[in-house]
Amino acid sequence: MGLESDRITNVLTVQDSTAPGYVDPSICLECGECISRCFLSDGYPDMNPRRVISMVVTGQKGDLIDSEFIWACTLCGRCTTDCRMGICMDEVMRDIRGLAWSEGKAPKRIAEGVAKALEFGNNAGLEADAFVDMAEWLAEETEEEMEDLPEDGLKVPFDREGAEILYIPNPREYTSNPTMFQTYLKFFTYAEADWTLSSRMFDITNWAYYLGYQDAAVTLVRNLVNEARRLGVRILLSTECGHGFKILRRDAEQWLGEPLGFEVLSVVELAHRFLKQGRLNLNADSCEGPVTYHDPCNVGRKLGIFEPPRELITAVAADFVEMWPNRKYCVCCGGGGSVGQNADLGQKRLEHARNKRDQILRTGASILATSCQNCLSQLHDLQARYDMPVKVRSVIELLVESMEA
């Protein structure tokens, strides 16, 4: 299956410390700090990050790859944020998942999504013509909701060579949650952005990363990079997608062994740049009631992007309240790392996230914002499951609602 099988074997048997990206689990001090930071500790009393490391060191491969815990883990990295020995649990867990995948023990839906992404360029298995038709239809629907439009109406620019920005959406935007795609259309129009979509590559996600299927993960990255180069854009723009953005921003150059030749930005960073340039016409009082923000693990803890979303929110909300803990110590929403896509786990992801529910409720906020679509979906489901008195919004949704107000 094209796995980096040597590296996976090395991690599990502690043999070759020269392998790229290798982390020697035997250096663990067994201090237990990771246990206290793992939100899954209550749900899996017999498993925890320290227990995983112990099983790696003692070679308990079979028990590890058969454990539900490796798929319930969201790869959030909070457990080893301040690990004194530099162990990164998300990387260790991806290697273990990769071994499970190589033995046919990966969640079916995720494996099928990877196969579709490799064949069609997106995990939904949507043909290019169907995507173009869908985007154009959503643009027509969006026109009816907008008052201030360009003279020639709302157009979706496809395959424009030399555009400043290539926008890569998340498949949720043209499958389960098309109102998000419409929100971004409005944002680009209101901000008068110079942008384009690709009719070939229209999926920012990388489910192969979830599986530890590294060769496929690199292929998906390469496809996006090649498309950005083909169109000659200056910015590859990620939608509000944590892991897809993180991979392109932090990992892509190392994986490919070469500079990308363009800038990788999230749409939230672009909006923040536009805000500083005075390009956003915002209503400063558009948000009623207290607003709080959930830091996505990939965007916040792994990339350190903390202030831009907060500055955007405070530009449209008079009452911003912080969760605690926040920023790099923020508690995971419980839906990342493929957990939200893993039908085998059922509703466990919502049970495991009760600490997150309590954290949100303690803020007293009436609006809960975030900047990752995995988080957005999970928080919507949490709100419904526990009937929380909050509205869940993406940061860009708040901005667009302010622009329209």
C-alpha positions in Angstrom: 0.0 0.0 0.0 3.0 2.3 -0.2 3.3 2.9 3.5 6.5 4.1 5.2 6.5 0.7 6.7 10.1 1.0 8.0 9.3 4.1 10.0 6.2 2.5 11.4 8.2 -0.6 12.4 10.9 1.6 13.9 8.4 3.5 16.1 6.9 0.3 17.4 10.1 -1.7 17.9 12.5 1.1 18.7 15.2 0.0 16.2 16.4 2.8 13.9 16.8 6.2 15.4 18.0 7.6 12.1 14.7 7.2 10.3 13.2 10.5 9.2 10.8 11.9 11.8 11.6 9.2 14.2 10.7 9.8 17.9 12.2 7.3 20.4 9.3 6.5 22.7 11.7 4.9 25.2 12.7 8.4 26.3 9.3 8.8 28.0 9.8 9.8 31.7 6.4 8.3 32.6 5.6 11.5 34.4 1.9 11.2 33.6 1.3 14.8 32.6 -0.1 13.7 29.2 -2.8 11.7 31.0 -4.1 14.7 32.7 -4.4 16.6 29.4 -6.1 13.9 27.4 -9.9 14.5 27.2 -10.4 10.7 26.4 -9.1 9.6 29.8 -12.6 9.1 31.3 -13.9 7.4 28.2 -11.0 4.9 28.0 -9.9 4.1 31.6 -7.6 1.4 30.5 -5.9 3.4 27.7 -4.2 6.8 27.8 -1.2 8.5 26.0 1.4 7.1 28.6 -0.1 3.6 28.2 0.3 3.9 24.4 3.9 4.8 24.7 4.5 1.9 27.2 2.9 -0.5 24.7 5.0 0.8 21.9 8.2 0.3 24.0 7.2 -3.2 25.0 6.3 -4.2 21.4 2.5 -4.8 22.0 1.8 -4.2 18.3 -1.3 -6.4 18.1 -3.1 -4.9 21.1 -2.3 -1.4 19.8 -3.6 -1.8 16.3 -6.8 -3.5 17.6 -7.5 -0.8 20.1 -10.4 1.6 19.4 -8.4 4.2 21.3 -6.1 4.9 18.3 -9.1 5.9 16.2 -10.9 7.8 19.0 -7.8 10.0 19.5 -8.2 13.2 17.6 -4.5 13.8 17.1 -5.0 17.1 18.9 -1.5 17.0 20.4 -2.6 18.6 23.7 -1.3 15.7 25.8 2.3 16.3 24.7 2.2 20.1 24.2 4.9 20.6 26.9 6.4 17.2 26.9 9.9 17.6 28.4 11.2 14.9 26.2 9.8 16.3 22.9 7.5 13.4 22.2 4.7 14.3 19.7 1.8 12.0 20.4 0.0 12.9 17.2 2.9 11.6 15.1 3.3 8.5 17.2 -0.4 7.8 16.8 -0.3 8.3 13.1 2.4 5.7 12.8 0.4 3.2 14.8 -2.7 4.0 12.6 -0.5 3.4 9.5 0.4 0.0 10.7 -3.3 -0.8 11.4 -4.1 0.5 7.9 -1.5 -1.8 6.3 -3.2 -4.8 8.0 -6.6 -3.8 6.8 -7.9 -2.5 10.1 -8.7 1.1 9.3 -12.2 2.5 9.4 -14.0 1.7 6.2 -15.4 5.1 5.4 -12.1 6.9 5.8 -10.3 4.3 3.6 -13.0 4.7 1.0 -12.6 8.5 1.1 -8.9 8.2 0.5 -9.5 6.0 -2.5 -11.9 8.5 -3.9 -9.5 11.4 -3.3 -6.7 9.5 -5.2 -9.1 8.7 -8.1 -11.2 11.9 -8.4 -9.2 14.5 -6.5 -11.8 14.8 -3.7 -13.0 12.5 -0.9 -16.6 12.8 -2.1 -15.9 11.2 -5.4 -17.4 14.1 -7.3 -16.6 14.5 -11.0 -15.1 17.8 -12.1 -18.2 18.7 -14.3 -20.5 18.1 -11.4 -18.5 20.3 -9.1 -18.5 23.2 -11.7 -22.2 22.8 -12.2 -22.8 22.7 -8.4 -20.7 25.9 -7.8 -22.4 27.8 -10.6 -25.8 26.8 -9.3 -24.9 27.9 -5.7 -23.7 31.2 -7.1 -27.1 31.7 -8.8 -28.9 31.0 -5.5 -26.5 33.3 -3.7 -27.3 36.2 -6.1 -30.9 36.3 -4.8 -29.7 36.9 -1.3 -27.3 39.8 -2.1 -28.1 43.4 -2.8 -24.7 44.8 -3.7 -23.5 42.8 -6.8 -21.0 43.5 -9.6 -22.7 44.7 -12.8 -22.3 41.3 -14.5 -23.7 39.4 -11.4 -22.0 36.9 -9.2 -19.6 34.8 -11.1 -17.5 31.8 -10.0 -14.1 32.1 -11.6 -12.7 28.8 -12.7 -9.1 28.1 -13.8 -8.1 31.7 -14.1 -4.3 31.8 -14.7 -2.5 34.6 -12.9 -5.2 35.2 -10.3 -3.8 36.2 -6.9 -5.6 33.5 -5.0 -6.5 29.9 -5.6 -9.2 28.9 -3.2 -9.4 25.3 -2.2 -12.7 24.3 -0.5 -13.6 21.5 1.9 -16.1 19.0 0.3 -18.6 19.8 3.0 -19.1 23.1 1.2 -20.5 21.4 -1.9 -22.1 18.4 -0.3 -23.5 18.5 3.3 -23.2 22.2 4.0 -23.5 24.3 0.8 -24.4 27.4 2.8 -20.7 27.6 3.7 -19.7 27.7 0.0 -22.2 30.6 -0.4 -20.7 32.4 2.6 -17.3 32.3 1.0 -18.7 33.5 -2.4 -20.1 36.5 -0.5 -16.9 37.2 1.3 -14.8 37.2 -1.9 -17.3 39.4 -3.6 -17.6 41.9 -0.8 -13.9 42.1 -0.3 -13.3 42.4 -4.1 -10.7 39.6 -4.0 -8.8 38.5 -7.1 -9.5 34.7 -6.8 -10.1 31.5 -8.7 -11.3 28.0 -8.2 -9.8 24.9 -9.9 -12.0 22.6 -11.8 -9.4 19.8 -11.2 -8.5 20.1 -7.5 -11.2 21.1 -5.1 -10.6 19.3 -1.8 -8.3 20.8 0.9 -8.7 17.7 3.1 -6.2 14.9 3.4 -7.8 11.8 4.8 -4.7 9.8 4.0 -2.9 11.8 6.8 -5.5 10.5 9.2 -4.7 6.9 8.2 -0.9 7.3 8.5 -0.9 6.4 4.7 2.0 8.7 4.0 2.6 8.0 0.3 -1.0 8.9 -0.4 -0.9 11.9 1.8 2.1 13.2 -0.1 0.4 12.5 -3.4 -2.6 14.6 -2.4 -0.4 17.5 -1.3 1.6 17.2 -4.6 -1.6 17.4 -6.6 -2.6 20.7 -4.9 0.8 22.2 -5.2 1.0 21.4 -8.9 -2.3 22.9 -9.5 -1.4 26.2 -7.8 1.8 26.3 -9.9 -0.1 25.5 -13.1 -2.4 28.5 -12.5 0.4 30.7 -11.4 -1.3 32.0 -8.3 0.5 33.8 -5.5 -1.6 32.4 -2.7 -3.0 29.0 -2.1 -5.9 29.7 0.1 -7.3 27.1 2.5 -10.9 27.2 3.6 -11.5 26.9 7.4 -10.1 23.4 7.5 -7.6 22.6 10.3 -5.7 19.6 9.2 -5.6 20.3 5.5 -4.3 23.8 6.1 -1.8 22.6 8.7 -0.3 20.1 6.3 0.1 22.6 3.5 1.5 25.3 5.8 3.8 23.3 8.0 4.5 19.9 6.4 4.3 20.3 2.6 7.8 21.6 1.9 9.4 19.0 4.1 7.3 16.2 2.5 8.1 17.3 -1.0 11.7 18.3 -0.3 11.3 21.6 -2.1 10.0 25.2 -1.7 6.4 25.6 -2.8 6.9 28.9 -4.6 3.7 30.5 -3.3 2.2 31.6 0.0 -0.2 29.3 1.9 -2.9 31.2 3.9 -6.1 30.3 5.6 -9.2 32.3 4.6 -9.2 33.7 8.2 -5.7 35.0 7.8 -6.7 36.6 4.5 -9.7 38.2 6.1 -7.4 39.6 8.8 -5.0 41.0 6.2 -8.0 42.6 4.4 -9.2 44.0 7.7 -5.8 45.7 8.3 -5.8 47.0 4.8 -9.3 48.6 5.3 -10.9 46.4 2.7 -13.7 45.0 4.9 -16.8 47.1 5.5 -18.0 45.8 8.8 -20.8 46.6 11.2 -19.1 46.7 14.6 -22.3 46.0 16.4 -23.6 43.1 14.3 -23.1 40.4 17.0 -25.6 40.5 19.8 -24.5 39.1 23.1 -21.2 37.6 24.3 -19.1 35.8 21.7 -16.5 33.2 22.5 -13.9 31.4 20.3 -12.8 27.8 20.2 -9.1 27.4 19.1 -8.9 24.5 16.6 -6.0 22.2 17.4 -4.3 22.4 14.0 -4.8 26.1 13.5 -4.0 27.1 17.1 -1.8 24.6 19.0 0.1 23.3 15.9 0.4 26.6 13.9 0.2 29.3 16.6 -2.5 31.3 14.8 -4.3 32.8 17.8 -4.8 36.5 17.4 -6.1 37.0 13.8 -9.4 35.2 14.5 -9.8 37.1 17.8 -9.2 40.4 16.2 -11.7 39.6 13.5 -14.3 38.7 16.0 -13.7 41.8 18.2 -14.2 43.9 15.0 -17.8 42.8 14.9 -18.6 41.9 18.5 -18.5 44.3 21.4 -18.5 41.6 24.0 -15.8 38.9 23.5 -15.2 36.4 26.3 -12.4 33.9 26.4 -12.8 30.2 27.2 -10.5 28.7 29.7 -8.1 27.2 29.0 -7.5 28.7 25.6 -4.9 29.1 22.8 -2.3 26.3 22.9 -4.0 24.7 25.9 -7.5 24.8 24.5 -9.5 21.6 25.0 -10.1 19.7 21.7 -13.7 19.8 20.4 -13.6 16.0 20.0 -14.3 15.7 16.3 -10.9 16.1 14.7 -8.3 13.5 13.6 -10.9 11.6 11.5 -13.2 11.0 14.5 -15.9 13.1 12.9 -15.7 11.0 9.7 -15.5 7.6 11.5 -18.9 6.0 11.5 -17.6 3.1 13.6 -17.4 5.4 16.6 -21.1 6.4 16.4 -22.0 9.0 19.0 -19.1 8.4 21.2 -17.4 11.6 20.0 -20.2 13.6 21.6 -20.0 11.7 24.9 -16.2 12.2 25.0 -16.6 15.9 24.5 -18.6 16.7 27.6 -15.7 18.6 29.0 -15.8 20.8 26.0 -19.5 21.3 26.5 -18.9 22.4 30.0 -16.1 24.7 29.0 -18.4 26.4 26.5 -21.2 26.8 28.9 -19.0 28.4 31.6 -18.3 31.3 29.2 -21.9 32.4 29.2 -21.6 33.2 25.5 -24.5 33.3 23.1 -22.3 32.8 20.0 -19.6 30.2 19.7 -17.2 30.9 16.8 -14.4 28.7 15.4 -12.2 28.5 12.3 -12.2 24.8 11.3 -15.0 22.9 9.6 -14.3 19.7 11.5 -14.7 21.8 14.7 -17.7 23.6 13.3 -19.5 20.3 12.5 -18.6 18.8 15.9 -19.7 21.9 17.8 -23.0 22.1 15.9 -23.6 18.4 16.9 -22.6 19.2 20.5 -25.0 22.1 20.6 -27.9 19.9 19.4 -27.0 16.9 21.5 -26.9 18.9 24.8 -29.3 21.7 23.8 -26.7 24.4 24.5 -28.0 28.0 24.4 -25.4 29.1 21.8 -25.3 29.8 18.1 -22.4 28.1 16.3 -20.7 30.1 13.6 -17.5 30.1 11.6 -15.4 33.3 11.8 -16.1 34.1 8.2 -19.8 33.6 8.7 -19.7 36.3 11.4 -17.8 38.6 9.1 -20.2 38.1 6.2 -23.2 38.6 8.4 -21.6 41.8 9.6 -21.0 43.0 6.0 -24.6 42.3 5.1 -25.8 44.1 8.2 
